[in-house]
Amino acid sequence: MSRIVAGAAGGTPLANVPGSQTRPTTDRVKEALFSRLDAFNVLGGARVLDLYAGSGALGVESASRGAETVDLVEFDAKASAVCQRNADVINGVLGRKAVTVHRSKVESFLDRAAEDATWDVAFLDPPYPLEEPALASVLEKLAPHLNDGAVVVVERSSRATEPGWPEGLERFAEKKYGETRLWYAEPSSGQDVDVALEAEDQ
């Protein structure tokens, strides 16, 4: 069973999506990912978007670590029901509705998003069969909704090619963990994350 690693709800168990249709982020990768995000100092008070949310584990972890709001976007009925269960758990611990679940296709959610809807952190863990042009299209829809200094994290198979970054979004780091690779990107004008990355690597 997976759990929330740290923060206000650290150690709280989470529900998992039954079956093999989703691919949960391993504890090792999750801990490394959030260690890096903590180094970037982007989670406190952040608006977080978790696309292809699966069980919602990355989103609820963000809420536990101080994110102000989290939007979980998941189309599969079973997975979105698990997202809601995990959202209810973290909202109960925090005593407020920090996490909201949207049962929607990712593309439709971004198409419907208000022009002034913006996020500070965005996770994308699409199904491995999703082809790169489709992922590039999602990133293009996402880019206008990112605040300055935002961080985008794309989780893919370590054998997959680098995502096609749209205009206005550029990669600044990547890391392989066994069969998983994380790609980090930011708005092209962002400076805050670059400074934090330099500090982390010193």
Secondary structure, 3 states (H helix, E strand, C coil): CCECCCCCCCCCECCCCCCCCCCCCCHHHHHHHHHHHHHHCCCCCCEEEEECCCCCHHHHHHHHCCCCEEEEECCCHHHHHHHHHHHHHHHHHHCCCCEEEECCCHHHHHHHCCCCCCEEEEEECCCCCCCHHHHHHHHHHHHHHEEEEEEEEEEEECCCCCCCCCCCEEEEEEEEECCEEEEEEEECCCCHHHHHHHHHHC
